[in-house]
């Protein structure tokens, strides 16, 4: 339940169009719903403006489907990240309109349209191998009502590819830059634009990449201003933050 939903409910009670008993029923699980294996935070959208998102990794297909079954009753858009095809098969049994993105490893359910701002989010990848993390960021931003422009495979090994897209990149309200290996691309973008850059290190790389640690440290020690850094492979966190900035 968001601010608008709660305002409508209270207004209905005030003007007599909603019975108090019905209102209490709607508020019965106002803060949280205990499913036994998970406790759904129903109050999160009212506090933060965004509903709870399901992190699929470590959960069983039945648990993911059970959480989504309940969340469908709340009539919000639903996003699950780090999911498997088996999870999607279970979810599709109860929600045929669920959309599975195998690259992003996400399940999205669109229950309501969210008006997008005129501005947009650019999601930029250094290499094709970074696409799973970049797509997670892009899908997250889209589910929360943002237009996303994808700019792929423009890493520093062929920096001319980035300059070919520079006009579009400079138009974005915020840029999400996803890179593995040494993680240099956010520094380049940060030195070329006057908008926030959210850097996302990925675990893509050879042995000395240390599973993304070299990219993370490179981004944290960037000399370019205006760059923030999320955790390794955290496309969701980058997409969420980009959405908040774009919708300010």
C-alpha positions in Angstrom: 0.0 0.0 0.0 1.5 3.3 -1.1 0.5 6.9 -0.1 -2.2 7.2 -2.7 -3.8 3.9 -1.7 -3.8 4.8 1.9 -5.2 8.3 1.2 -8.0 6.8 -0.9 -8.9 4.3 1.9 -9.0 7.0 4.6 -11.0 9.3 2.4 -13.4 6.5 1.7 -13.9 5.9 5.4 -14.3 9.7 6.0 -17.0 10.1 3.3 -18.8 6.8 4.1 -18.1 5.0 0.9 -15.9 2.5 2.7 -17.2 0.6 5.7 -14.9 0.6 8.8 -15.0 -3.2 8.9 -13.8 -3.3 5.2 -11.1 -0.8 6.0 -9.8 -2.8 8.9 -9.7 -5.9 6.7 -7.6 -4.0 4.2 -5.3 -2.9 7.0 -5.1 -6.3 8.7 -1.6 -6.9 7.2 -0.7 -3.3 6.9 2.9 -3.6 8.1 3.9 -7.2 7.3 2.6 -10.6 6.3 4.0 -13.8 7.8 4.2 -16.6 5.3 6.1 -18.9 7.7 9.2 -19.1 5.5 9.2 -15.3 4.7 7.8 -12.1 6.2 6.7 -9.7 3.5 7.3 -6.0 4.3 4.0 -4.5 3.2 4.9 -1.1 4.7 8.0 -0.6 2.6 6.4 1.3 -0.3 4.8 3.7 2.1 8.2 4.4 3.8 10.4 4.4 0.7 8.2 4.8 -2.3 9.2 1.4 -3.7 7.7 -2.1 -2.9 9.8 -4.9 -1.6 11.8 -6.9 -4.2 12.4 -10.6 -4.0 16.0 -11.9 -4.0 15.6 -15.3 -5.5 19.1 -16.7 -4.8 19.0 -19.3 -2.0 15.2 -19.7 -2.2 13.4 -22.7 -3.6 11.0 -22.4 -6.6 8.1 -23.1 -4.3 9.2 -20.3 -1.9 9.5 -17.7 -4.7 6.1 -18.7 -6.1 4.6 -18.5 -2.6 5.9 -15.0 -2.1 4.7 -13.9 -5.5 1.3 -15.5 -4.9 0.8 -13.3 -1.9 2.3 -10.2 -3.5 -0.2 -10.5 -6.3 -3.0 -9.7 -3.8 -1.3 -6.3 -3.1 -1.8 -5.2 -6.7 1.7 -3.8 -7.1 4.4 -4.4 -9.7 6.6 -7.3 -8.6 10.3 -7.9 -9.3 12.3 -11.0 -8.4 16.0 -11.0 -9.0 18.6 -13.8 -9.3 16.0 -16.4 -10.3 16.3 -19.7 -12.2 14.2 -21.1 -15.0 12.7 -23.6 -12.5 11.5 -20.7 -10.4 9.9 -19.1 -13.4 8.1 -22.3 -14.3 6.5 -22.4 -10.8 5.6 -18.7 -10.9 4.0 -19.0 -14.4 1.6 -21.6 -13.0 0.0 -19.0 -10.7 0.8 -15.9 -12.9 0.9 -16.5 -16.6 1.6 -12.8 -17.3 4.9 -12.9 -15.4 7.9 -12.0 -17.7 11.2 -13.8 -17.4 14.4 -12.2 -18.6 17.0 -15.0 -18.8 19.9 -12.6 -19.3 19.0 -10.5 -16.3 17.7 -13.5 -14.3 14.6 -11.6 -13.3 10.9 -12.2 -13.1 8.7 -9.1 -13.5 5.0 -8.7 -13.1 3.5 -5.4 -14.3 0.2 -4.8 -12.4 0.1 -1.0 -12.9 1.6 1.5 -15.2 4.0 4.0 -13.7 4.3 7.3 -15.5 7.9 7.7 -16.6 9.8 11.0 -16.3 10.9 12.8 -19.4 14.5 12.0 -18.5 16.1 8.6 -18.8 18.6 6.2 -17.4 21.6 5.0 -19.5 23.0 1.6 -18.8 26.4 1.2 -20.3 28.4 -2.0 -20.4 32.2 -2.4 -21.0 31.8 -5.8 -22.6 29.1 -8.3 -23.6 30.1 -10.6 -20.7 28.8 -7.8 -18.4 25.3 -8.0 -19.8 23.7 -10.1 -17.1 24.5 -7.5 -14.4 23.7 -4.6 -16.7 20.3 -6.2 -17.7 19.5 -6.6 -14.0 20.0 -2.9 -13.5 18.0 -2.0 -16.6 15.0 -4.2 -15.8 15.0 -2.9 -12.2 14.9 0.7 -13.4 12.2 -0.2 -16.0 9.9 -1.9 -13.5 10.1 1.2 -11.3 8.9 3.4 -14.1 11.9 4.7 -16.0 12.9 4.8 -19.6 16.2 3.0 -20.1 18.7 3.3 -22.9 21.1 0.4 -23.3 24.6 1.1 -24.6 26.6 -2.2 -24.9 30.2 -3.3 -25.4 31.9 0.1 -25.4 34.9 -0.7 -23.1 38.3 0.9 -22.9 39.9 -1.6 -25.2 38.1 0.1 -28.1 37.3 3.5 -26.6 36.2 4.9 -30.0 33.0 2.9 -29.5 32.2 4.9 -26.4 32.7 8.2 -28.2 30.3 7.1 -30.9 27.5 7.0 -28.2 28.6 10.1 -26.3 25.7 12.3 -27.4 23.2 9.8 -26.0 25.2 9.2 -22.8 25.3 13.0 -22.1 21.5 13.3 -22.4 20.9 10.7 -19.6 19.9 11.9 -16.2 22.1 9.3 -14.6 24.5 6.7 -16.1 24.9 3.2 -14.8 28.3 1.9 -16.0 29.0 -1.8 -15.7 32.5 -3.2 -16.1 34.7 -6.1 -15.1 38.4 -6.7 -15.7 40.2 -3.6 -14.3 36.9 -1.6 -14.1 38.2 1.5 -15.9 35.1 2.5 -17.9 33.3 4.5 -15.1 36.3 6.7 -14.8 36.3 7.5 -18.5 32.5 8.2 -18.5 32.8 10.2 -15.2 35.3 12.5 -16.9 33.0 13.2 -19.9 29.6 13.9 -18.4 28.0 16.3 -16.0 25.5 13.7 -14.6 25.9 11.2 -11.8 27.7 7.9 -12.6 26.8 4.7 -10.8 29.7 2.3 -11.2 29.0 -1.5 -11.1 32.0 -3.8 -10.8 31.4 -7.3 -12.2 33.1 -10.6 -11.5 34.1 -10.9 -15.1 37.9 -11.3 -15.6 40.9 -13.5 -15.3 42.5 -14.7 -12.1 44.0 -11.5 -10.9 40.6 -9.9 -11.2 39.8 -11.8 -7.9 36.2 -12.3 -8.7 35.6 -8.6 -9.3 37.7 -7.2 -6.5 40.2 -5.5 -8.8 37.3 -3.8 -10.7 35.7 -2.7 -7.3 38.9 -1.3 -6.0 39.6 0.5 -9.3 36.2 2.1 -9.2 36.5 3.1 -5.5 39.9 4.8 -6.2 38.7 6.6 -9.4 40.1 10.1 -9.8 36.9 11.1 -11.7 34.3 13.1 -9.6 30.6 12.3 -9.4 31.0 8.5 -9.3 29.3 6.2 -6.7 30.1 2.5 -6.5 27.8 -0.4 -5.7 28.9 -3.9 -4.7 30.3 -6.5 -7.1 27.6 -7.8 -9.6 24.9 -5.7 -7.8 22.9 -4.6 -10.9 19.8 -4.4 -8.8 21.3 -1.9 -6.4 22.5 0.3 -9.3 19.2 0.2 -11.1 17.3 1.0 -7.9 19.6 4.0 -7.1 19.4 5.2 -10.7 15.6 5.1 -10.5 15.6 7.2 -7.4 17.8 9.8 -9.0 15.9 9.9 -12.2 12.6 10.3 -10.5 13.6 13.1 -8.1 
